[in-house]
Amino acid sequence: MSNQILPVLTGRAWPWVRSSLMSTTVKTSVSGREVRTQNWPYPKYQWKLSYEVLRETVGYTEQQQLMGFINARGGSFDSFLFSDIDDFAVTLQPIGTGDAANKLFQLVRTRGSFVEPVIALNGAALIYVNGVLQTLTTHYTISATGLVTFVTAPPAGQAVTASFNFYWRVRFQKDGADFSQIMWKRWELKDLSFITTDT
């Protein structure tokens, strides 16, 4: 599990695609009645990027950087971190309500009415109890996977909120990449696909 971050390179093309994927098992009886089982509690997200131009000249090494990054991950073997330019931060996100007993709160993000955990924190988080900013190590600690542990459990009925930036932990979906040379020292990559993972 790598903490390397996918490089942001000039030449990335628009549009780029992000898909939300779920897994459901559907069993249909002879009468036509369905029984459905939701296999995943949270969706997997898939991104598909393309690059119109990746240069390979003195002072411009986008093609080497990207190929090296893919090779260093062993294709789909090793996970890495990705910063989605449209979905990377939350402000005053509710993460729970105190009950005077629970000291553990997982960082989460809300998309519409759906709440899901954040497991790759980017930088420091600001944690609030009842609107009051708490102090790291004095009031709480936080793991790299976003688990907040309070020294003293927040009082009953008090809102626990957080502001933070996050990465997506992902892995490539293929073990290689098809770079096409479009002119001398200029390359394109039409499909760089990766998907969220928890390891």
C-alpha positions in Angstrom: 0.0 0.0 0.0 1.8 3.1 -1.3 1.2 6.7 -0.2 2.5 8.0 -3.5 0.2 10.6 -5.1 -0.8 10.4 -8.8 1.0 13.3 -10.4 -1.0 16.2 -11.9 0.4 16.6 -15.4 -0.2 19.1 -18.2 -2.0 17.5 -21.1 -4.8 15.8 -19.2 -7.9 16.0 -21.4 -11.5 16.8 -20.8 -14.0 15.2 -20.3 -12.9 12.7 -17.7 -15.2 10.2 -16.2 -16.0 9.2 -12.6 -18.4 6.3 -12.1 -20.1 5.1 -8.9 -20.3 1.3 -8.8 -22.3 -1.0 -6.5 -22.7 -4.8 -6.2 -26.1 -6.4 -5.9 -27.0 -10.1 -6.1 -30.5 -10.6 -7.6 -32.2 -14.0 -7.3 -35.5 -14.5 -9.2 -37.9 -17.3 -8.3 -40.0 -19.3 -10.8 -42.9 -17.0 -9.9 -40.9 -13.9 -10.8 -40.5 -12.7 -7.2 -37.0 -11.1 -6.6 -34.8 -11.3 -3.6 -32.0 -8.7 -3.7 -28.8 -8.6 -1.6 -26.6 -5.6 -1.4 -23.0 -6.9 -1.3 -21.1 -3.7 -0.6 -22.1 -1.2 2.1 -20.3 1.6 0.1 -19.8 2.1 -3.6 -16.5 1.8 -5.4 -15.6 4.8 -7.5 -13.9 4.4 -10.9 -12.0 7.2 -12.7 -11.1 7.2 -16.4 -8.6 9.9 -17.4 -7.0 10.6 -20.8 -4.0 12.6 -21.7 -3.8 14.4 -25.1 -0.1 15.3 -24.9 2.7 13.9 -22.7 6.0 15.4 -23.5 9.4 13.6 -23.4 12.0 16.3 -24.0 14.6 18.2 -22.0 12.8 19.9 -19.1 9.5 18.2 -19.9 9.1 14.7 -18.6 5.4 14.0 -18.3 5.5 10.8 -20.2 8.4 9.4 -18.2 6.8 10.5 -14.9 3.5 8.8 -15.7 5.0 5.6 -17.1 7.4 5.5 -14.1 4.5 6.0 -11.7 2.5 3.1 -13.3 5.5 0.8 -13.3 6.4 1.6 -9.7 2.9 0.5 -8.7 3.4 -2.8 -10.5 0.3 -2.0 -12.6 -2.8 -3.0 -10.6 -0.7 -4.5 -7.7 -0.1 -1.5 -5.5 -2.5 1.1 -4.4 -1.8 4.8 -4.4 -3.5 8.2 -3.6 -5.5 10.4 -5.9 -6.7 13.9 -5.4 -9.9 14.5 -7.2 -10.0 18.2 -8.1 -13.8 18.3 -7.6 -14.1 16.1 -4.5 -11.3 16.5 -2.0 -12.5 18.5 1.0 -15.4 18.9 3.5 -16.2 21.8 5.8 -17.9 21.3 9.2 -18.9 17.8 8.2 -21.0 16.1 11.0 -19.2 12.9 12.1 -21.3 12.0 15.1 -23.1 13.1 18.3 -21.6 12.7 21.7 -23.1 10.3 24.2 -20.6 10.8 27.1 -19.3 7.3 26.5 -18.1 6.9 22.9 -14.6 8.2 22.2 -14.2 7.0 18.6 -15.5 8.8 15.5 -14.7 8.0 11.9 -14.2 10.9 9.5 -16.9 10.8 6.8 -18.1 12.8 3.9 -21.7 13.4 2.7 -22.7 13.3 -1.0 -26.3 14.2 -1.2 -28.0 12.1 1.5 -25.3 9.4 1.4 -22.6 9.2 4.1 -19.4 7.2 3.6 -16.1 6.9 5.5 -12.9 8.8 4.5 -9.8 6.6 4.9 -7.0 8.7 3.4 -6.6 12.0 5.2 -4.7 14.8 3.4 -3.1 17.0 6.0 -4.4 18.0 9.4 -8.1 17.9 10.3 -9.9 20.4 12.4 -12.2 18.8 14.9 -15.1 20.6 16.7 -17.3 19.6 19.6 -20.4 21.7 19.9 -18.8 24.3 17.6 -15.6 24.6 19.7 -12.3 23.8 18.0 -10.5 21.0 19.8 -6.7 20.7 20.1 -4.8 17.8 18.6 -3.2 15.5 21.3 -4.8 17.6 24.1 -8.4 16.6 23.2 -8.0 13.9 20.5 -5.7 12.0 18.3 -6.4 11.0 14.7 -5.1 8.1 12.6 -4.0 8.3 9.0 -7.2 6.4 8.1 -9.4 9.1 9.7 -10.3 7.5 13.0 -10.7 10.3 15.6 -10.1 9.1 19.2 -11.0 11.6 22.0 -9.2 11.7 25.3 -12.6 12.3 27.0 -15.8 11.3 25.3 -17.8 14.3 24.0 -20.8 15.1 26.2 -24.2 13.7 25.4 -26.1 15.5 22.6 -23.1 17.6 21.5 -22.4 17.6 17.7 -19.0 16.5 16.6 -17.9 18.0 13.3 -14.8 18.1 11.2 -13.2 20.1 8.4 -10.5 18.4 6.3 -9.0 17.5 3.0 -8.8 13.9 1.8 -7.4 11.7 -0.9 -9.0 8.7 -2.6 -7.1 5.4 -2.1 -7.1 3.7 -5.6 -5.4 1.1 -7.7 -5.0 0.9 -11.5 -7.4 -1.4 -13.2 -4.9 -2.7 -15.8 -1.3 -3.9 -15.4 -0.1 -1.6 -18.1 -0.8 1.5 -20.2 -1.0 2.1 -23.9 1.0 5.2 -24.7 0.8 6.2 -28.3 3.5 8.4 -30.0 1.6 11.1 -31.9 4.7 12.9 -33.0 8.4 13.0 -32.1 8.8 13.1 -28.3 5.0 13.6 -27.9 2.7 10.9 -26.6 -0.9 10.4 -25.7 -2.6 8.0 -23.3 -6.3 7.5 -24.1 -7.3 5.5 -21.1 -5.9 5.6 -17.6 -8.5 3.9 -15.3 -8.3 3.3 -11.6 -10.8 2.3 -8.9 -11.1 2.8 -5.1 -9.7 0.2 -2.8 -9.3 -0.1 1.0 -5.8 -1.6 0.9 
